[in-house]
């Protein structure tokens, strides 16, 4: 849990540091977006790799690799003399973060009783939520004392070193059941396909002038994806599939990870909330970000609630409840965008709903479907689809905001469009949930 808290600080700290990083390297708007974009790209590419290696080499080794990569990435970012070097550090750092949440959830699922798995897994969501709330304050204080964004990355180093040594000493060696050969071609083709897809989506969101690059990335992604599917269907029995293909043939797993992608799209909504508050109510951009405290508090409450509901009432009830609450909260915000107090109240409800959907239920469902042998791969696949949704959604929300602009300026209608899309996504979630064929023992 301490590892989860430390590594999840980054997501909350970076928005506070980003203006200083932009000034330090004299970046354009597109350049500064890559500080976040390269991290997301690394997470998407590395998460299934980490999950695969954990099943074949054991969790202890992968935990240690992750912490070592995170340490190296922080060190490179802190000392980076030029922006490309910092981007390299951020990419390495994201590779170190790619499996921490997945590994933690897998361990908790394995240790918990069937009727207590939701509450155990929800602890990860609660800790991550607390970390996200603490991070802006922590990074802001560091910048206030040191007047440098580099201080955050330097302060992380001793913590990571101590965590590495404690993991080395306290986390016992585990027996890996069957010996598997590594699926190198599957690893390479899937990573290339996903990376090119993410790069194409990122540039499509930023600049239409990059059309040749976008088309090239999408073409490479399509070819690499075809190679991956062809190869995975012909694997020998001694090679561990890079993705759990047998699970992908199960409608329950396929629909659940699709729901995870929609859930990832919900989280992208929060990116625009400070801008909305700044534009509509005239608050300074830094003060506008404090409104996110309500969302963060809601997500912590929702994480606990999601774990409780899935243990007491089952998977389908929990998913329907959470998705319905997201839709109702989004609709309430849509109808009361003119009132800041009401927005804070309904954003708290929205945070509860998203926390209860994304923290425990989906992880518990895929973990139960996979069983112990493929649990890491299954949760890793879910985590990857969440991040893909997070990457795709900003393009959709940006188009909605553009459609509502008057004279090139975002208006109340712009943000109303955005929350209406959130309502539509909630309806889509319910349509995905209804046909999921849960086993009867999983619904009780």
C-alpha positions as CSV (number, residue, x, y, z in Angstrom):
1,X,0.0,0.0,0.0
2,X,2.9,2.4,0.7
3,X,4.2,1.6,-2.8
4,X,0.8,2.4,-4.3
5,X,0.7,5.7,-2.4
6,X,4.2,6.9,-3.4
7,X,3.9,5.9,-7.1
8,X,0.4,7.4,-7.5
9,X,1.6,10.9,-6.3
10,X,2.7,11.6,-9.9
11,X,-0.8,12.0,-11.4
12,X,-1.8,14.7,-8.8
13,X,1.6,16.5,-8.7
14,X,2.2,17.0,-12.4
15,X,-0.6,19.5,-13.1
16,X,0.9,21.7,-10.3
17,X,4.4,21.5,-11.8
18,X,3.5,21.6,-15.5
19,X,3.5,25.5,-15.8
20,X,7.0,25.6,-14.3
21,X,8.2,22.7,-16.6
22,X,6.8,24.6,-19.6
23,X,8.7,27.8,-18.7
24,X,11.9,25.9,-17.9
25,X,12.1,24.3,-21.4
26,X,10.3,27.1,-23.2
27,X,7.6,24.7,-24.5
28,X,4.7,25.3,-26.8
29,X,1.2,24.0,-25.8
30,X,1.7,20.9,-27.8
31,X,5.2,20.3,-26.3
32,X,3.9,20.6,-22.7
33,X,1.1,18.1,-23.5
34,X,3.8,15.5,-24.2
35,X,4.9,15.6,-20.5
36,X,1.6,13.9,-19.7
37,X,1.2,12.2,-23.1
38,X,4.5,10.3,-23.0
39,X,3.6,9.0,-19.6
40,X,0.2,7.7,-20.7
41,X,1.9,6.2,-23.8
42,X,4.4,4.3,-21.6
43,X,1.6,3.1,-19.3
44,X,-0.5,1.7,-22.1
45,X,2.5,0.0,-23.8
46,X,4.1,-1.4,-20.6
47,X,1.1,-2.6,-18.6
48,X,0.4,-5.8,-20.6
49,X,4.2,-6.5,-20.7
50,X,4.4,-6.2,-16.9
51,X,1.4,-8.4,-16.4
52,X,2.8,-11.1,-18.7
53,X,6.2,-11.1,-17.1
54,X,4.6,-11.4,-13.6
55,X,2.8,-14.5,-14.5
56,X,5.9,-16.1,-16.1
57,X,8.6,-14.8,-13.7
58,X,6.8,-14.1,-10.4
59,X,5.5,-10.9,-8.7
60,X,8.6,-10.2,-6.6
61,X,11.0,-9.9,-9.5
62,X,8.6,-7.6,-11.4
63,X,7.9,-5.4,-8.3
64,X,11.7,-4.9,-8.0
65,X,12.1,-4.2,-11.7
66,X,9.2,-1.7,-11.5
67,X,10.8,0.2,-8.5
68,X,14.2,0.2,-10.2
69,X,12.7,1.7,-13.4
70,X,10.7,4.3,-11.4
71,X,13.9,5.3,-9.6
72,X,15.9,5.7,-12.9
73,X,13.0,7.6,-14.5
74,X,12.8,10.1,-11.6
75,X,16.6,10.6,-11.6
76,X,16.7,11.2,-15.4
77,X,13.7,13.6,-15.2
78,X,15.2,15.5,-12.3
79,X,18.6,16.0,-13.9
80,X,17.4,16.4,-17.5
81,X,19.3,19.3,-19.2
82,X,17.0,19.4,-22.3
83,X,13.3,18.5,-22.9
84,X,13.9,15.2,-24.9
85,X,15.9,13.8,-22.0
86,X,13.1,14.6,-19.6
87,X,10.7,12.9,-21.9
88,X,12.9,9.8,-21.8
89,X,12.9,9.9,-18.0
90,X,9.1,10.2,-18.0
91,X,8.7,7.2,-20.3
92,X,11.0,5.1,-18.1
93,X,9.1,6.3,-15.1
94,X,5.8,5.3,-16.6
95,X,7.2,1.8,-17.3
96,X,8.0,1.6,-13.6
97,X,4.5,2.6,-12.7
98,X,2.8,0.3,-15.3
99,X,2.4,-2.7,-13.0
100,X,2.2,-1.4,-9.5
101,X,-1.6,-1.1,-9.3
102,X,-2.1,-4.4,-11.2
103,X,0.3,-6.3,-9.0
104,X,-1.2,-4.9,-5.8
105,X,-4.7,-5.8,-6.8
106,X,-3.6,-9.3,-7.9
107,X,-2.0,-9.9,-4.5
108,X,-5.1,-8.7,-2.6
109,X,-7.4,-10.8,-4.7
110,X,-5.3,-13.9,-4.0
111,X,-5.2,-13.3,-0.2
112,X,-8.9,-12.4,0.2
113,X,-11.9,-14.7,0.7
114,X,-14.4,-14.7,-2.1
115,X,-16.9,-12.7,-0.1
116,X,-14.3,-10.2,0.9
117,X,-12.5,-9.6,-2.3
118,X,-14.2,-6.3,-3.2
119,X,-13.4,-4.6,0.1
120,X,-9.8,-5.8,0.0
121,X,-9.2,-4.6,-3.6
122,X,-11.0,-1.3,-2.8
123,X,-8.2,-0.4,-0.5
124,X,-6.0,0.2,-3.5
125,X,-8.5,2.8,-4.8
126,X,-8.8,4.5,-1.5
127,X,-5.0,4.8,-1.2
128,X,-4.7,6.0,-4.8
129,X,-7.4,8.6,-4.1
130,X,-5.7,9.9,-1.0
131,X,-2.4,10.1,-2.9
132,X,-4.1,12.1,-5.6
133,X,-5.5,14.6,-3.0
134,X,-2.2,14.9,-1.2
135,X,0.0,15.3,-4.3
136,X,-1.0,18.9,-5.4
137,X,-0.4,20.2,-1.8
138,X,2.9,18.3,-1.5
139,X,4.3,19.3,-4.9
140,X,3.1,22.9,-4.4
141,X,4.9,23.1,-1.0
142,X,8.1,21.7,-2.5
143,X,8.0,24.3,-5.3
144,X,7.3,27.0,-2.8
145,X,10.4,26.2,-0.8
146,X,12.8,25.3,-3.6
147,X,11.3,27.3,-6.6
148,X,12.1,24.3,-8.8
149,X,9.9,21.5,-10.2
150,X,13.0,19.2,-10.1
151,X,12.7,19.0,-6.3
152,X,9.7,16.7,-6.5
153,X,11.6,14.1,-8.6
154,X,14.7,14.3,-6.3
155,X,12.6,13.9,-3.1
156,X,11.1,10.7,-4.6
157,X,14.5,9.0,-4.9
158,X,15.2,8.2,-1.2
159,X,11.6,6.9,-0.8
160,X,11.9,4.6,-3.8
161,X,15.3,3.3,-2.6
162,X,13.9,2.4,0.8
163,X,10.9,0.7,-0.8
164,X,13.2,-1.3,-3.1
165,X,15.3,-2.5,-0.2
166,X,12.2,-3.4,1.9
167,X,10.6,-5.3,-1.0
168,X,13.9,-7.1,-1.6
169,X,14.1,-8.2,2.1
170,X,10.4,-8.7,3.1
171,X,8.7,-9.9,0.0
172,X,9.3,-13.7,0.0
173,X,10.3,-15.5,-3.1
174,X,7.4,-17.3,-4.8
175,X,7.1,-20.4,-6.8
176,X,6.2,-20.0,-10.4
177,X,4.0,-22.9,-11.4
178,X,4.6,-24.0,-15.0
179,X,7.6,-22.8,-16.9
180,X,6.7,-20.6,-19.8
181,X,8.7,-19.4,-22.7
182,X,8.4,-15.7,-23.4
183,X,6.2,-14.7,-26.4
184,X,8.7,-12.2,-27.9
185,X,6.9,-11.8,-31.3
186,X,3.6,-11.2,-29.5
187,X,5.2,-8.8,-27.1
188,X,6.8,-6.8,-29.9
189,X,3.9,-6.7,-32.4
190,X,1.3,-5.9,-29.7
191,X,3.4,-3.1,-28.2
192,X,4.1,-1.6,-31.6
193,X,0.4,-1.7,-32.6
194,X,-0.7,-0.1,-29.3
195,X,2.1,2.5,-29.3
196,X,1.4,3.6,-32.9
197,X,-2.3,3.8,-32.2
198,X,-1.7,6.0,-29.1
199,X,0.7,8.3,-31.0
200,X,-1.8,8.6,-33.9
201,X,-4.6,9.5,-31.4
202,X,-2.4,12.0,-29.6
203,X,-1.4,13.9,-32.7
204,X,-5.0,13.8,-34.0
205,X,-6.0,15.6,-30.8
206,X,-3.3,18.2,-31.2
207,X,-2.7,19.2,-34.8
208,X,-4.5,18.4,-38.0
209,X,-1.2,19.3,-39.8
210,X,0.3,16.0,-38.9
211,X,-2.1,14.0,-41.1
212,X,0.7,11.9,-42.9
213,X,2.2,10.9,-39.5
214,X,-1.3,10.1,-38.2
215,X,-2.1,7.9,-41.2
216,X,1.3,6.2,-41.0
217,X,0.9,5.4,-37.3
218,X,-2.6,4.0,-37.9
219,X,-1.3,1.9,-40.8
220,X,1.6,0.4,-38.8
221,X,-0.8,-0.2,-35.9
222,X,-3.2,-2.1,-38.2
223,X,-0.5,-4.3,-39.7
224,X,1.2,-5.0,-36.3
225,X,-2.2,-5.8,-34.8
226,X,-2.9,-8.3,-37.7
227,X,0.5,-9.9,-37.1
228,X,-0.2,-10.2,-33.4
229,X,-3.6,-11.9,-33.9
230,X,-2.1,-14.3,-36.5
231,X,0.8,-15.2,-34.3
232,X,-1.2,-15.7,-31.1
233,X,-3.5,-18.2,-32.7
234,X,-0.5,-20.4,-33.6
235,X,1.4,-20.4,-30.3
236,X,2.9,-23.6,-29.0
237,X,1.7,-25.0,-25.7
238,X,5.1,-24.1,-24.0
239,X,4.7,-20.3,-24.8
240,X,2.6,-18.1,-22.6
241,X,0.2,-16.0,-24.8
242,X,1.0,-12.3,-24.5
243,X,-2.7,-11.7,-23.9
244,X,-5.2,-14.2,-22.4
245,X,-6.8,-15.2,-25.7
246,X,-8.9,-17.9,-24.1
247,X,-10.4,-15.2,-21.9
248,X,-11.1,-12.9,-24.8
249,X,-13.3,-15.6,-26.2
250,X,-15.5,-15.3,-23.1
251,X,-18.3,-12.7,-23.5
252,X,-18.1,-11.8,-19.8
253,X,-14.4,-10.9,-20.0
254,X,-14.7,-9.1,-23.3
255,X,-17.7,-7.0,-22.2
256,X,-16.0,-6.2,-18.9
257,X,-12.8,-4.8,-20.4
258,X,-15.0,-2.8,-22.9
259,X,-16.8,-1.4,-19.8
260,X,-13.3,-0.5,-18.5
261,X,-12.6,1.5,-21.7
262,X,-15.8,3.5,-21.2
263,X,-14.8,4.0,-17.5
264,X,-11.4,5.3,-18.6
265,X,-13.3,7.8,-20.8
266,X,-15.2,9.1,-17.8
267,X,-11.9,9.9,-16.0
268,X,-10.8,12.2,-18.8
269,X,-13.7,14.4,-18.0
270,X,-11.9,15.7,-14.9
271,X,-9.2,17.2,-17.1
272,X,-11.6,19.9,-18.2
273,X,-13.2,20.8,-14.8
274,X,-10.6,23.4,-13.7
275,X,-10.8,25.1,-17.1
276,X,-14.6,25.1,-16.9
277,X,-14.5,26.7,-13.4
278,X,-11.9,29.3,-14.5
279,X,-13.9,30.2,-17.7
280,X,-17.4,30.3,-16.4
281,X,-16.9,31.6,-12.8
282,X,-13.7,33.6,-13.3
283,X,-11.6,32.0,-10.6
284,X,-7.8,32.0,-11.0
285,X,-6.7,28.7,-12.7
286,X,-4.9,27.6,-9.5
287,X,-7.9,28.2,-7.3
288,X,-10.1,26.6,-9.9
289,X,-8.2,23.4,-9.4
290,X,-9.2,23.2,-5.8
291,X,-12.7,22.3,-6.9
292,X,-11.2,18.9,-7.8
293,X,-11.0,18.2,-4.1
294,X,-14.7,17.3,-4.1
295,X,-14.2,14.9,-6.9
296,X,-11.1,13.4,-5.1
297,X,-13.0,13.0,-1.9
298,X,-15.9,11.4,-3.8
299,X,-13.6,8.9,-5.5
300,X,-12.2,7.8,-2.1
301,X,-15.7,7.3,-0.7
302,X,-16.8,5.5,-3.9
303,X,-13.8,3.2,-3.8
304,X,-14.8,1.9,-0.4
305,X,-18.5,1.8,-1.4
306,X,-17.8,-0.2,-4.6
307,X,-15.9,-2.8,-2.7
308,X,-18.7,-3.1,-0.1
309,X,-21.5,-3.3,-2.8
310,X,-19.8,-6.0,-4.8
311,X,-19.3,-8.2,-1.7
312,X,-22.8,-7.7,-0.4
313,X,-25.0,-7.3,-3.5
314,X,-22.9,-8.8,-6.4
315,X,-21.4,-7.6,-9.6
316,X,-24.4,-6.7,-11.7
317,X,-26.1,-4.6,-9.0
318,X,-22.8,-2.7,-8.3
319,X,-22.2,-1.9,-12.0
320,X,-25.8,-0.8,-12.6
321,X,-25.8,1.3,-9.5
322,X,-22.5,3.0,-10.3
323,X,-23.3,3.7,-14.0
324,X,-26.8,5.0,-13.2
325,X,-25.3,7.3,-10.6
326,X,-22.7,8.6,-13.1
327,X,-25.5,9.3,-15.5
328,X,-27.7,11.1,-12.9
329,X,-24.9,13.2,-11.6
330,X,-23.8,14.2,-15.1
331,X,-27.4,15.1,-15.9
332,X,-27.7,17.2,-12.7
333,X,-24.5,19.0,-13.5
334,X,-25.7,19.7,-17.1
335,X,-28.9,21.3,-15.7
336,X,-27.1,23.4,-13.1
337,X,-23.8,24.5,-14.7
338,X,-24.6,28.1,-13.8
339,X,-24.2,27.4,-10.0
340,X,-20.7,26.7,-8.5
341,X,-22.1,25.4,-5.2
342,X,-24.4,22.9,-6.9
343,X,-21.5,21.9,-9.3
344,X,-19.3,21.1,-6.3
345,X,-22.1,19.1,-4.7
346,X,-22.9,17.1,-7.9
347,X,-19.2,16.6,-8.7
348,X,-18.8,15.0,-5.3
349,X,-21.6,12.6,-6.3
350,X,-19.9,12.0,-9.7
351,X,-16.6,11.2,-7.9
352,X,-18.5,8.6,-5.7
353,X,-20.0,7.1,-8.7
354,X,-16.8,6.8,-10.7
355,X,-14.9,5.5,-7.7
356,X,-17.5,2.8,-7.1
357,X,-17.3,1.7,-10.7
358,X,-13.6,1.7,-11.3
359,X,-11.9,0.9,-8.0
360,X,-13.0,-2.7,-7.2
361,X,-15.9,-4.2,-9.3
362,X,-14.2,-4.5,-12.6
363,X,-10.9,-5.9,-11.1
364,X,-12.8,-8.4,-9.0
365,X,-14.8,-9.6,-12.0
366,X,-11.9,-10.2,-14.3
367,X,-9.8,-11.7,-11.5
368,X,-12.6,-14.3,-10.8
369,X,-13.0,-15.0,-14.5
370,X,-9.3,-15.6,-15.0
371,X,-8.4,-17.7,-11.9
372,X,-5.0,-17.6,-10.3
373,X,-2.9,-18.7,-13.3
374,X,-4.0,-15.8,-15.6
375,X,-5.1,-13.2,-13.0
376,X,-2.3,-10.8,-13.7
377,X,-2.8,-10.9,-17.5
378,X,-6.5,-10.4,-17.1
379,X,-6.2,-7.4,-14.8
380,X,-3.4,-6.0,-17.0
381,X,-5.7,-6.3,-20.0
382,X,-8.4,-4.4,-18.2
383,X,-5.9,-1.7,-17.1
384,X,-4.7,-1.3,-20.7
385,X,-8.3,-0.8,-22.0
386,X,-8.9,1.8,-19.3
387,X,-5.9,3.8,-20.4
388,X,-6.9,3.6,-24.0
389,X,-10.3,5.0,-23.1
390,X,-8.5,7.8,-21.2
391,X,-6.5,8.6,-24.3
392,X,-9.4,8.6,-26.7
393,X,-11.9,10.6,-24.7
394,X,-10.1,14.0,-24.7
395,X,-10.6,14.1,-28.5
396,X,-14.3,13.6,-28.1
397,X,-14.7,16.1,-25.2
398,X,-12.6,18.7,-27.1
399,X,-14.9,18.4,-30.1
400,X,-17.9,18.9,-27.9
401,X,-16.4,22.0,-26.4
402,X,-15.5,23.4,-29.8
403,X,-19.1,22.8,-31.0
404,X,-20.4,25.0,-28.3
405,X,-18.0,27.9,-28.7
406,X,-19.3,31.4,-29.7
407,X,-16.8,33.6,-31.4
408,X,-14.0,31.2,-30.6
409,X,-14.7,31.4,-26.9
410,X,-15.9,28.5,-24.8
411,X,-19.3,29.1,-23.3
412,X,-21.7,27.5,-20.9
413,X,-23.0,25.5,-23.8
414,X,-19.6,24.1,-24.6
415,X,-19.4,22.5,-21.2
416,X,-23.0,21.4,-21.3
417,X,-22.1,19.4,-24.4
418,X,-19.3,17.8,-22.5
419,X,-21.5,16.6,-19.6
420,X,-24.2,15.5,-22.0
421,X,-21.6,13.2,-23.6
422,X,-20.9,11.8,-20.1
423,X,-24.6,11.1,-19.8
424,X,-24.4,9.2,-23.1
425,X,-21.4,7.2,-21.9
426,X,-23.4,6.2,-18.8
427,X,-26.2,4.9,-20.9
428,X,-23.6,3.0,-23.0
429,X,-22.2,1.5,-19.8
430,X,-25.7,0.2,-18.9
431,X,-26.1,-1.3,-22.4
432,X,-22.8,-3.1,-21.9
433,X,-23.6,-4.3,-18.4
434,X,-27.1,-5.8,-19.2
435,X,-25.8,-8.7,-21.5
436,X,-22.7,-9.6,-19.4
437,X,-23.3,-13.3,-18.5
438,X,-22.3,-13.4,-14.9
439,X,-22.3,-16.9,-13.3
440,X,-25.1,-17.2,-10.7
441,X,-22.6,-17.7,-7.9
442,X,-20.9,-14.4,-8.9
443,X,-24.1,-12.4,-8.6
444,X,-24.9,-13.4,-5.1
